[in-house]
Amino acid sequence: MSTGEYADVNGVNLYYESHGSGSPLILLHGGLGSGEMFGPILGTLAAHHRVILVDLQGHGRTADIDRPIDVRLMADDIGALIDHLGLDRPDLVGYSLGGGVALHTAVKYPEKAGKLVSAAANIRRDAIPPEMLAQQVQVNAAAAEFLKDTPMYELYHRVAPQPENFPLLLDKLGAAMAVDFDFSEDVRGLQVPTLIIAADADMAPPSHYVEIFKLLNGGLRDGGWMGEGRPRGGHALAILPGLTHYNLADSPLFAAVTLDFLGK
C-alpha cells in the first residue's frame, strides 16, 4: 500500500511515497529517473522497512524550482523532509545522483541519519572515463528530441507536473555534470556507518569505489578472525557482479546487500 504526498521543504514541493512498515529508510533515485525506478526491488525493501520513496527536485512528480541541480542543495531538502516527517534517524539509501544526495545528507546532518548506502555514485568527476565525460557534456536541451523514445522521457512525460520542462531538466543536469568536483574530504569525515556499492562494470571503475572505501579506513589491513581489522565506524564495500550502472538499481543483489548491511 503506497501513499503519495507532498512536503513543502526549502521552496520545493517534494513528492514522496511511503511503503511498508518498520524502521524508516529514505530511498533516492538516479538522474532523469524517479522513485518508480526501484519498482522491481521496492517490495523486498518494504518487507523490512518503512520505505520513503522520494522524487528529487525536477524529477518525477516533483516540479523544478529556480535553483541548480546540486546534490548538496538536494541534501538540504532531504534533511528538511526528515524533520517534516518527524523521522528518527532514518537510513539513507541512494543510487547514482541519489547516492550523492544520500551521502551529502549524511555528511551535513549526521545527527539525523542512521546508516548510509551510497550506490554507483562517484566522488570525483575525473573518476569517469573521458569518453563518458564527453557524452555527459552533450546532455542539454537539444538532446530532448533524441530521447523521446526512451523510458526516461516516457516516465517524465507521464508523471511530471510540467512535462514541457524536460529540456530544462536536461540543461540543468548537463550543467551539473560539467562542474568539476572532489568530495574526498566529505567522505573522510562521514560519521555514520556507510556501505559503498558499485556494479563491477559501473560508470567509474571498481578501483574508484575501493578508493572511497580506503577514505573510510577500509581495505588497508587484514580484517582479522573476529573482524577486528575491519574499518572503525562499521563501513563496508560491495562490488556487485554482472551488473552495470544502468541496471544496478533494480537488481535483487542491490536489495540483498542493502538489507544485510542495514540489518547488522
C-alpha positions in Angstrom: 0.0 0.0 0.0 1.5 3.3 -1.0 0.6 6.9 -0.1 1.7 9.7 -2.4 2.1 13.0 -0.6 3.9 16.4 -1.0 6.1 18.1 1.6 6.9 21.8 1.2 10.6 22.0 2.0 13.2 24.7 1.1 10.8 26.0 -1.5 10.5 22.6 -3.2 7.1 20.8 -3.3 8.8 17.4 -2.7 6.8 14.3 -3.7 7.2 11.2 -1.6 5.5 7.9 -1.1 5.5 5.6 2.0 5.7 1.8 1.5 5.8 -0.9 4.2 6.5 -0.6 7.9 9.3 -0.8 10.3 12.4 1.3 10.7 12.5 4.2 8.2 14.5 4.1 5.0 14.7 7.0 2.6 15.3 5.8 -1.0 16.7 8.2 -3.6 16.7 7.6 -7.3 19.2 8.4 -10.1 19.3 11.3 -12.6 16.4 11.5 -15.1 14.5 8.9 -13.1 12.1 8.9 -10.2 11.2 6.7 -7.3 9.5 4.4 -9.8 12.9 3.1 -11.0 13.1 1.0 -7.8 9.8 -0.8 -8.6 11.4 -4.3 -9.0 13.0 -4.2 -5.5 10.6 -2.0 -3.6 8.6 -4.9 -2.3 11.7 -6.6 -0.9 12.9 -3.4 0.9 9.4 -2.6 2.1 9.1 -6.1 3.7 11.7 -5.0 6.2 11.4 -1.2 6.4 9.1 1.8 6.1 10.4 3.0 2.7 10.1 6.7 2.0 10.4 6.9 -1.8 11.3 10.5 -2.9 11.2 12.2 -6.2 14.1 14.7 -6.2 14.0 18.3 -7.4 12.8 18.5 -11.0 12.3 14.7 -11.3 9.2 12.6 -11.4 6.3 14.2 -9.6 8.4 17.0 -8.0 8.3 20.2 -10.0 11.6 22.1 -10.6 12.4 25.4 -9.0 14.7 28.2 -9.8 17.8 26.5 -8.4 20.6 24.4 -9.9 20.6 20.7 -9.7 23.2 20.1 -7.0 23.5 17.1 -4.7 24.4 19.4 -1.7 21.3 21.5 -2.1 19.1 18.4 -2.5 20.7 17.0 0.6 19.2 20.0 2.4 15.8 19.0 1.0 16.2 15.5 2.5 17.3 16.9 5.8 14.2 19.1 5.9 12.0 16.2 4.9 13.3 14.1 7.8 12.2 17.0 10.1 8.9 17.4 8.3 8.0 13.7 8.7 9.4 13.6 12.3 11.6 10.6 11.4 14.1 9.2 13.9 17.5 8.7 12.2 16.2 7.1 9.0 18.7 5.0 6.9 19.6 6.8 3.7 19.8 4.7 0.5 20.6 6.3 -2.8 21.6 5.3 -6.3 23.7 7.4 -8.7 22.5 11.1 -8.4 20.5 9.8 -5.3 23.7 8.2 -4.0 25.4 11.6 -4.0 22.3 13.2 -2.3 22.2 10.5 0.4 26.0 10.9 1.0 25.8 14.6 1.4 22.7 14.3 3.7 24.7 12.1 6.0 27.7 14.5 5.7 25.6 17.6 6.6 23.1 16.1 9.0 24.8 13.1 10.8 22.5 13.6 13.8 19.5 13.0 11.5 20.8 9.8 9.7 21.0 6.2 10.7 23.1 4.3 8.2 24.1 5.3 4.7 24.1 3.2 1.5 25.6 5.1 -1.5 25.4 3.1 -4.8 27.1 3.9 -8.1 28.0 7.5 -7.0 31.5 8.6 -7.9 33.0 11.2 -5.6 35.4 12.8 -8.2 34.4 13.9 -11.7 37.7 12.6 -13.1 36.9 9.1 -11.9 34.6 8.8 -15.0 36.4 7.8 -18.2 37.0 10.6 -20.8 34.6 9.0 -23.3 31.8 9.1 -20.7 32.6 12.7 -19.8 32.3 13.6 -23.4 28.8 12.1 -23.5 27.8 13.9 -20.4 28.8 17.2 -22.0 26.2 16.5 -24.7 23.3 16.4 -22.2 21.4 19.5 -22.8 18.0 20.7 -24.1 19.0 19.9 -27.7 19.1 16.2 -26.8 15.5 16.1 -25.7 14.3 15.3 -29.2 16.6 12.2 -29.4 15.4 10.9 -26.0 11.7 10.9 -26.8 11.7 7.1 -27.3 13.5 6.3 -24.1 11.9 5.1 -20.8 13.3 8.2 -19.0 11.3 10.5 -21.3 8.2 8.4 -21.1 8.3 8.4 -17.3 8.9 12.2 -17.1 6.2 13.0 -19.6 3.7 10.7 -17.8 4.1 12.0 -14.2 5.9 15.4 -14.2 3.7 18.3 -13.1 5.2 20.3 -16.1 6.1 17.8 -18.8 7.2 20.5 -21.1 10.2 21.2 -18.8 12.1 18.0 -19.9 14.6 20.1 -22.0 15.2 22.4 -19.0 16.0 19.4 -16.8 18.5 18.2 -19.4 20.1 21.6 -19.4 20.4 21.6 -15.6 21.8 18.1 -15.4 24.3 18.8 -18.1 25.4 21.9 -16.3 25.8 20.0 -13.1 27.8 17.2 -14.7 30.1 19.8 -16.3 31.3 21.1 -13.0 34.5 19.6 -11.5 34.2 18.2 -8.0 36.1 16.2 -5.5 34.2 15.1 -2.3 37.0 13.1 -0.8 37.2 15.2 2.3 33.4 14.9 2.8 33.7 11.1 2.6 36.6 11.1 5.0 34.5 13.0 7.6 31.4 10.7 7.4 30.2 9.9 10.9 27.5 7.3 10.1 28.1 3.6 9.1 28.4 3.6 5.3 28.1 1.0 2.6 29.6 1.9 -0.7 28.1 -0.1 -3.6 29.1 -0.3 -7.3 28.5 -2.6 -10.2 31.5 -4.4 -11.5 31.0 -2.6 -14.8 29.9 0.7 -13.4 30.4 4.2 -14.9 33.5 4.6 -12.8 35.9 1.6 -12.4 35.8 -0.7 -9.3 39.1 0.8 -8.3 37.4 4.2 -7.7 35.0 2.6 -5.2 37.9 0.9 -3.5 39.4 4.3 -3.2 36.3 5.6 -1.5 36.4 2.6 0.9 40.0 3.5 1.7 38.9 7.0 2.7 36.7 5.3 5.2 39.7 3.4 6.6 38.7 0.2 4.8 40.8 -2.2 2.8 44.0 -1.1 4.5 44.7 -4.3 6.5 43.7 -7.8 7.1 40.2 -7.9 8.6 41.1 -10.4 11.3 39.4 -13.6 12.5 36.9 -11.7 14.6 36.6 -8.7 12.3 38.9 -6.6 14.5 40.7 -5.3 11.5 37.6 -4.0 9.7 37.2 -0.2 9.4 36.1 1.6 12.5 32.7 3.0 12.2 31.1 -0.1 10.6 31.8 0.9 7.0 31.6 -1.7 4.1 32.1 -2.1 0.4 30.2 -4.2 -2.1 31.1 -4.6 -5.8 28.1 -6.4 -7.4 28.9 -8.9 -10.1 27.4 -9.0 -13.6 25.8 -5.5 -13.4 26.3 -2.1 -14.9 25.5 1.4 -13.8 22.2 1.1 -15.7 20.7 -2.0 -14.1 22.1 -1.9 -10.6 19.1 0.0 -9.1 16.6 -2.7 -9.8 18.9 -5.7 -9.1 17.9 -8.2 -6.3 21.6 -8.1 -5.4 21.4 -4.4 -4.6 18.4 -5.1 -2.4 20.1 -8.0 -0.7 23.4 -6.3 0.3 21.5 -3.2 1.3 19.2 -5.1 3.7 22.1 -7.2 5.0 24.1 -4.0 5.8 21.1 -2.2 7.4 20.2 -5.2 9.5 23.6 -5.6 11.1 
